[in-house]
Amino acid sequence: MTLLELDGRVVGFLESNDQFIEDENCNYVPRLGVLEEARGRGLARLLLRDAFAADAAAGRAGTILHVDTNNPTPALGLYLSVGMKSVLIIDVWRRTLPAI
């Protein structure tokens, strides 16, 4: 877990784990977030680039994360801007059933 502080307050974080190391030799980022009031300062980009550097230093082949393209934040644009590319696209469908 990497935390970013601004004026002594945590405003961003990146969580990573080894979920894909055995089969892909890649680090995995299941969660990345920046508080709304701290967005637009490049903090998420900094967190990702830091993760990329740590993964490269550890001999990893890359860094994997999943993104919901319907996310209200511009997450997809961020990932593309730091050089990430889509390697798998999944459509997920859901139906909500009424409680009985």
N, C-alpha and C positions, 0 to 999 in steps of 0.2 A: 504494500500500500504506500503510495506517495501522496503526501498532503501538501497543499500550497496555502500559505498564510499571507494575508494582506492586512497590515496594521494589527498584527497579533490575533487575527481571526481566520480560521480555516475557511477558504472560499472555493477550493477545488481539490479534487482527488482523482487518482487513477489506481484501480485495483488490478492486479495481474496474478496469474497462476500458471501452473505447468500442465494444464489439461491437454494441450496438443503437442507437448514435447516428444512423447514417445512415438507417435505416428507421423508427425509433421516436422519435428525439431523446431517448433515455433512457440513463442510465448503467447498467452491468451489474455486479452483485456476484457473481462466481463462487465466492468463498470468504469465509467469516466463521467465526471460531472463538474460543473462550475456553477456557483450560485448566480442567479439571474443578474443581480446587481454588479457582479464582477465580470460579466461576459463582455466580449468585444476588445479585450486587452491582450489576446493571444495566449491566455493561460492554458486552455485545452491543447493548443498547438505545442506549447512548451512541454506539457505532460507527455504528449505522444512522442515528441522527438527525444525526450529523455528516456522513455521506454524503448524506443528504437535503438538508441545508443547502448543501453544496458543489454538488450537482446543481442546486438552485434558483438559486444564485448564478451558475452557468454557463449559465443559461437552458434547462436540460433540462426536458422534459415530465414526467419521473418517474425512478424507479429500479426496475430489474428484477432479480429473482433467482429462482432455482429452488429448490424444497425437496422433499426426500424425506419424505413424511409418515410413513414407517416409521422415521424417524430416532429413535434412542433418547433424544435430547435433546428438550426441548419447543420445538423451533425454530418449528413452525407457530404455536404460541401467541404466541411472541415477535413474529413478523411481523404477526399480526393485531392485537396490542396496540399496535403503532406505526402502525397505520392502513393497512397494506398489505392488498390484497385479491387473491383468486384471479381470474385472467383466462383461464387455460388449465389444464385438467387432463388429464394423459396417463397412461394405464395402460401400464406396461412389463412385458412378460412375458419370462421367460428359462427356458431348459432347459439344464442342464449335461450335457454328453456325456462319457462315460468316455474317457480317453486310450487310444489303441490302440498 
